[in-house]
Amino acid sequence: MKKDNILKEYLILAVITAVTIGVFSFYPQKSTLFEKNFLNYLVQMLQIFPAVMVLSGLLKVFVSKDIVGKYLGKTSGFRGLIIAVLLGTLPEGPLYIAFPLVKELREKGAKISNLIVFLSAWACIKIPQELVEFKFLGLKFMALRLSLTIIFVIIMGLIAEKIYERPERHKA
Amino acid sequence: MKVSSTTIIINAIAIFFLILAFIKDKKKTKGALKAALKSFVSILPKTIMIIFAIGYLLTFIPPSAIAKFVGDQAGFGGTIVISFLGAVLFIPSIISFPLAGSLLQSGASVTSVAAFITTLTMIGFVTLPLEIKILGKKFAALRNGFSYIVALLISFLMGVILR
């Protein structure tokens, strides 16, 4: 993100803070409740945020996109699907930086199911994110959603591949 | 101040990998810490804005109102609405979890909360044009369309299992 945008966000934050102080001078009876909730979430967030940022920084620096290309292009079968999930969870960064990589791998003949599984895993399974989910929604919620996501993303990849490849066969 | 075991576990994991990385490659690790500081500074204002939103939510909106819209008695309609919201909104997933937690705390159903964060992370409405441009209409439509169906399936199963 650009520096100007960050500065703008800090300015907006200052305005929100000022407005909030104003609001609670009208609702003094509510201000203790607000303070309690606000501080509770702020403290909880700050307790884990540095750790989460350090983990994503480490992933950003130590996991290169080359690893993805090396393993995702060649594998197939069930093993390929599992590798696609794992490779999707590791690299840091927004989803769109994976698009060109997926395009390149598709041209090189990687399986569509693997690519869809990889992109979806990249989008919604990330180790630092899972830790924040663990913190705010609990282990049971996080673990269950993670397991279901892996299962369904694989099923979805397989079905989407069938549909994706069907019309090509008709044309041929 | 109370420190939960969750907090200790998360920080222990980070410290463990930080030490490991430092032993493996000092220079790269320094780069990682720099990247961490940078993303911390850039995501902090959004984070505090979300916490303001949570504060207002828990202070002014009674749990009964939240339960009525996205709680158990809201049923299918509530889940559909919140899943659309998740698909369209662009909130960094990392700060959507405290928001989701506060919704759950104030009467939203497991299904609704799961639908919200699953569509939020899985479906990239904002990046969809780029996905179409680079990977083609068919690929993008299949992936995002199926993601929406899958997100709903995951949420309903979660609602059933965690009832």
Chai-1 contact restraints between the chains, C-beta under 6 A:
chainA,res_idxA,chainB,res_idxB,connection_type,confidence,min_distance_angstrom,max_distance_angstrom,comment,restraint_id
A,M1,B,S42,contact,1.0,0.0,6.0,A-B,restraint_1
A,I6,B,S42,contact,1.0,0.0,6.0,A-B,restraint_2
A,E9,B,P45,contact,1.0,0.0,6.0,A-B,restraint_3
A,Y10,B,P45,contact,1.0,0.0,6.0,A-B,restraint_4
A,L13,B,P45,contact,1.0,0.0,6.0,A-B,restraint_5
A,L13,B,I48,contact,1.0,0.0,6.0,A-B,restraint_6
A,I16,B,F52,contact,1.0,0.0,6.0,A-B,restraint_7
A,K30,B,T59,contact,1.0,0.0,6.0,A-B,restraint_8
A,L33,B,T59,contact,1.0,0.0,6.0,A-B,restraint_9
A,F34,B,G55,contact,1.0,0.0,6.0,A-B,restraint_10
A,F34,B,T59,contact,1.0,0.0,6.0,A-B,restraint_11
A,N37,B,G55,contact,1.0,0.0,6.0,A-B,restraint_12
A,N37,B,L58,contact,1.0,0.0,6.0,A-B,restraint_13
A,F38,B,G55,contact,1.0,0.0,6.0,A-B,restraint_14
A,Y41,B,I51,contact,1.0,0.0,6.0,A-B,restraint_15
A,Y41,B,I54,contact,1.0,0.0,6.0,A-B,restraint_16
A,Y41,B,P98,contact,1.0,0.0,6.0,A-B,restraint_17
A,L42,B,I51,contact,1.0,0.0,6.0,A-B,restraint_18
A,Q47,B,T7,contact,1.0,0.0,6.0,A-B,restraint_19
A,I48,B,T7,contact,1.0,0.0,6.0,A-B,restraint_20
A,I48,B,I10,contact,1.0,0.0,6.0,A-B,restraint_21
A,A51,B,I10,contact,1.0,0.0,6.0,A-B,restraint_22
A,A51,B,N11,contact,1.0,0.0,6.0,A-B,restraint_23
A,A51,B,A14,contact,1.0,0.0,6.0,A-B,restraint_24
A,M53,B,A36,contact,1.0,0.0,6.0,A-B,restraint_25
A,M53,B,S39,contact,1.0,0.0,6.0,A-B,restraint_26
A,M53,B,F40,contact,1.0,0.0,6.0,A-B,restraint_27
A,V54,B,A14,contact,1.0,0.0,6.0,A-B,restraint_28
A,V54,B,L18,contact,1.0,0.0,6.0,A-B,restraint_29
A,V54,B,A36,contact,1.0,0.0,6.0,A-B,restraint_30
A,L55,B,A14,contact,1.0,0.0,6.0,A-B,restraint_31
A,G57,B,A32,contact,1.0,0.0,6.0,A-B,restraint_32
A,G57,B,A35,contact,1.0,0.0,6.0,A-B,restraint_33
A,G57,B,A36,contact,1.0,0.0,6.0,A-B,restraint_34
A,L58,B,F17,contact,1.0,0.0,6.0,A-B,restraint_35
A,L58,B,A21,contact,1.0,0.0,6.0,A-B,restraint_36
A,L58,B,A32,contact,1.0,0.0,6.0,A-B,restraint_37
A,K60,B,A35,contact,1.0,0.0,6.0,A-B,restraint_38
A,V61,B,K28,contact,1.0,0.0,6.0,A-B,restraint_39
A,V61,B,G31,contact,1.0,0.0,6.0,A-B,restraint_40
A,V61,B,A32,contact,1.0,0.0,6.0,A-B,restraint_41
A,L95,B,G124,contact,1.0,0.0,6.0,A-B,restraint_42
A,L95,B,T127,contact,1.0,0.0,6.0,A-B,restraint_43
A,Y96,B,T127,contact,1.0,0.0,6.0,A-B,restraint_44
A,Y96,B,L130,contact,1.0,0.0,6.0,A-B,restraint_45
A,F99,B,E131,contact,1.0,0.0,6.0,A-B,restraint_46
A,F99,B,I134,contact,1.0,0.0,6.0,A-B,restraint_47
A,F99,B,L135,contact,1.0,0.0,6.0,A-B,restraint_48
A,K103,B,I134,contact,1.0,0.0,6.0,A-B,restraint_49
A,K103,B,L135,contact,1.0,0.0,6.0,A-B,restraint_50
A,I116,B,R143,contact,1.0,0.0,6.0,A-B,restraint_51
A,A123,B,T121,contact,1.0,0.0,6.0,A-B,restraint_52
A,A123,B,M122,contact,1.0,0.0,6.0,A-B,restraint_53
A,C124,B,T121,contact,1.0,0.0,6.0,A-B,restraint_54
A,C124,B,M122,contact,1.0,0.0,6.0,A-B,restraint_55
A,Q129,B,S93,contact,1.0,0.0,6.0,A-B,restraint_56
A,Q129,B,I94,contact,1.0,0.0,6.0,A-B,restraint_57
A,L131,B,I10,contact,1.0,0.0,6.0,A-B,restraint_58
A,V132,B,I94,contact,1.0,0.0,6.0,A-B,restraint_59
A,V132,B,F97,contact,1.0,0.0,6.0,A-B,restraint_60
A,E133,B,F97,contact,1.0,0.0,6.0,A-B,restraint_61
A,K135,B,T6,contact,1.0,0.0,6.0,A-B,restraint_62
A,F136,B,F97,contact,1.0,0.0,6.0,A-B,restraint_63
A,F136,B,P98,contact,1.0,0.0,6.0,A-B,restraint_64
A,F136,B,G101,contact,1.0,0.0,6.0,A-B,restraint_65
A,L137,B,G101,contact,1.0,0.0,6.0,A-B,restraint_66
A,L144,B,M158,contact,1.0,0.0,6.0,A-B,restraint_67
A,R145,B,A114,contact,1.0,0.0,6.0,A-B,restraint_68
A,L148,B,I154,contact,1.0,0.0,6.0,A-B,restraint_69
A,L148,B,L157,contact,1.0,0.0,6.0,A-B,restraint_70
A,F152,B,V150,contact,1.0,0.0,6.0,A-B,restraint_71
A,F152,B,I154,contact,1.0,0.0,6.0,A-B,restraint_72
A,M156,B,F146,contact,1.0,0.0,6.0,A-B,restraint_73
A,M156,B,V150,contact,1.0,0.0,6.0,A-B,restraint_74
A,A160,B,L142,contact,1.0,0.0,6.0,A-B,restraint_75
A,A160,B,F146,contact,1.0,0.0,6.0,A-B,restraint_76
A,Y164,B,L142,contact,1.0,0.0,6.0,A-B,restraint_77
